[in-house]
Amino acid sequence: MRSKPITFQLPSVLREMFETAIVFLYPAKCRVCDDSLGVASMPYICADCWQDIRFLEPPWCDICGTPGVNGLCDACATSPPRYGQLRTVALYQTTLQQAIHLFKFEKKKVFAEHLIRLINVHIPVDCDVATYDFVLPIPIHKKRLRERGFNQATLLADGIAKAAGVPVLTNTLVRKRHTVAQSSLDREARQQNIVGAFDVLDPDIIRGKRLLVIDDVFTTGATIREAVNELWTADPAEIDVLTLARTMNP
C-alpha cells in the first residue's frame, strides 16, 4: 500500500508574514491602478490609490446615513428602519472595494489593521463609539468561519471597540443558519436569503443596553435589518449601526 505524501503547511501567522515579505521584496503591481508598488506602500495597493478613498461627510439621512440628504430620505420618512441611526465611513468604490475584497475573500488579514485605522480616523462626527455599552459584529456562520478562517466584521469591531474602550460581544448575536453569500444575490433574493438567519444567546446581557452593530459593507441593508430585528427581541435600550463602506446604488 502506497503511503500518502507528507505535506507541510505553515501556520497562518507565518504564512501571512511570508506573503507580506514576498510582496515587499519582489516587484509587484497595485491591484487598483496596475502601477508598480513603492517600497513604502501597503501590500497590494499603492499609496496614491489609498488617497482616492471617498470618505463620507454630512449631509446624510438622519437615520440610514444616505449621503447628500438633509433630514430624512424618502425611504426612512415612509418606513423607518428599527435602528436609531446607521453611519458609514466611506463609499464602496475602487480602492476601498479592492481592499475589502482582498481582506474578505482573498483572506489578506494584513488589511485589518489599516482598515481599522481608516475607520477610527474618519469615523462620522455623530457616531461616538465610547457612548455605547457594547459593540457587536455581524456574525458569520461557523461553516463560513471555517472556510475563511476569520470574521472580517469581528476584526473590525475589535479594533474599533479597543480604541474607544468599549467591550465587544461576539457570542451574543449568532448566525444560526448558513446562507448563500449575499454578494451573489440581487436585492429581492437578499431579503429572502437572510430571513431567520440570526439568534440572540443570553439576552439578559444586552437588555436595556446601548448597542453598536458593526459590519464591513452596507448594500441593500437586508443583513443589518434582520440582525437588528433579532436583537430587539432582547429589549435593548438602543441599536445603532456603523459600517466601513456602503454602495451608492444598492
N, C-alpha and C positions, 0 to 999 in steps of 0.2 A: 504494500500500500504506500503510495507516494505521499510523503509528508507535505503539509502546506507550507509555502514560503513564509518566513518570518518577516513581518512588516513592522516598521518603527514610525511612530507618529509623535512629532514634537508637541509638548504641552501647549495649550492655546496662547499663554503669555509669551513663551519663547517664539512661537510661530509668528505672532504679531510683531515682536521685536525684529525678527529676521526679515519679515516682509518690509517693515519700515526702513531697515538698514539698506536693503536692496534698492528701494526707491531712491534713497539719498545718494547711494554710491554710484549708481549707474544712470546714464541719461534717460529721462522719461519725459513724456508729454502730458500736458494738462488735459484732464478729461473733459474740460469745458471748451477751451479755445484751441486746443491742439498745439499750442506753443510749448517750447521746452520749459521744464520746471527749473526754477532757480534753486541754488543750494539752500537758501534760507526759507524756501516755500514749505507750506504744509504738504504732506504727501498727496499726490494725485491731482491737486488743484493749485494753480499758481496764485501768487499774491495779488496780481492785478484782478483776477476774476473774483477773489474774495471781496474786493472793493465794490463789486457790482450788485451786491445783495440789496434789495429794496426793503428797507425797514419801514414798518408802518407808523404813521403819525396821525393824530387827530386832524379832522373829524372822522369819527366812525360811529356806527349804530350803538346807542347806549347799551343795548342788550347783546346782540350777536357779534358786534365788532366789525360789521361790513364796512370797508373803507369808503370815505367820501360821503358819508351820511351824517347829517345833523339831526339829533334826536333819535327817532326810531325809523328803521327801514320798513317797507310795506309789509314784509312777512312778519316781523315782530309786532307791528301795530295790530295786525289782524289775528295772528295766532302765536303769541309769545311762547318761547321755549321755557322749560321748567328750571333752567339755571338762571342765576341772577345776572351774570354777565360772562361773555366769552371774549378773551383778548388773545391777539396773535402778535408774534414778534416781527415776522417778515412774510413776503409773498413767496409762494412755492414756484419759483422761476429759476431758470438757467443754473447758476452756481449753487444755490441752496437746494434746488431739486436734485442736482447731481450728487451733492454731498450727502443728502438724506438717502439717496439710492445706494450709494457706496456703503454708508453706515448700516442701513437696514437690510438690504437684500444681498450685498456682497460681503457682509459681515466684517466691515472695516471699523473695528471698535476704536481705532486711533482717532476717529472723528468725534467721539463722545465729548472729550474734554473741550475741544474747540467749539462745538455747538452749544455746550453748556455755558461757555464764556460769552458767546454771542447773545444768548438769552439773558443772562444776568446783567450784561452791559446795556442791552437795548430793550429791556422789559417795559411794556407800556406804562405810562405815567400813573394810570389809575388802577394798577394791579400791584398791591403791596403784599408780597408773599408772607412777610413776617406777621401779618394780622390774622392768619388762618391757624386753626388748631392742628390740622393735618393736611398733608399733600398726598394725593392718591394717583398713581399712574394708571392709565387704561391697561388692563391686563391682557395677555395673550394666552391662548390655550396651552396646556402642558405639552401637547404634541408639537405645536409650532415652536415652543420654547426649546424642545429637544433638537429640532431641526436647525434653528437659528443659533442657539447657544446663549442667547440673552434676549431680554425685552428692551427694545430701544427706549420706550416710554419710561421704564423704571430707571435706566441710566440717567436720562434727562431729569427725572423727578429727584433722584438722589442729589444731583449737583445743584439744582435749584433750591431744594429744601436745606441743604447744608449751608449754602450761602446766607439763607435767611434765618437759620436756627430753628427750623420747624421740623417735627418728626414726619417720617414717611410711613405710610401704611401700604404694604404690598400683599397682605393676605386677608384683607377685609373685602374689597371688591375683587371677585374672581371670575374667570371665564369658565363657565361650566359646560359649554358646548363648543366643539370645534366647528369652525365655519370656513367657507371659501374666502380667500383673501379679498377684502373689499375693493382693492385697487383693480381687480379684474372684472368688476361688475359695473353696470350702468346705475343710474340714480334709483330707479324703481327696485331693481334687484338688490341693491344695498340695503334698502329699508327692510325687505323681507328676510334677507340673509342673517341679519343681526338680531332679529326678534328672539327674546328668551335666551340670549347668549350669556347673560351675566347673573351673578348671585352675590348676595351680601352675607358674609360669615361674621358671627358675633356682632350683631348690630348695636349692642349696647355701647360699644367703643365710640361710635360716631353719633349717637343720639344727642341732639342739642348742640352739636359742634359745627364750626365753620370749616367747610371743606374746599380745597382747590384741586381740581382734577387736571392732570397733565397728559397731553398726547403730542405726537410729533406733527401730524398733518391734519388739518380740517378741510374736508372736501364737501360732502353733502351734509355732514353733521349727523348722519344716521347712527354711527357708533356712539358719539357723545350723547345723543338724546336717549338711547337705550340704556347706557350706563347711568346717566343721571336719573332716569325714571326708576331704576332699580335701587339706587342709593336713597331715594326719597322714602322707600319702604322702611328705612331705619329711622326716619324722622329727625334728620339733622337740622340745624338752625339755618344753614345757607349752603348753597353749592355754586361755585364759580368754576370757570374753565380757563386754562392757559395752554395754547399750542405754539409750537415753534414756527409753523408755517401754515398758510392757507392758500387754496386755489382761488382765483378770481371768478372763474366760470364753472362752478360745480355741475 
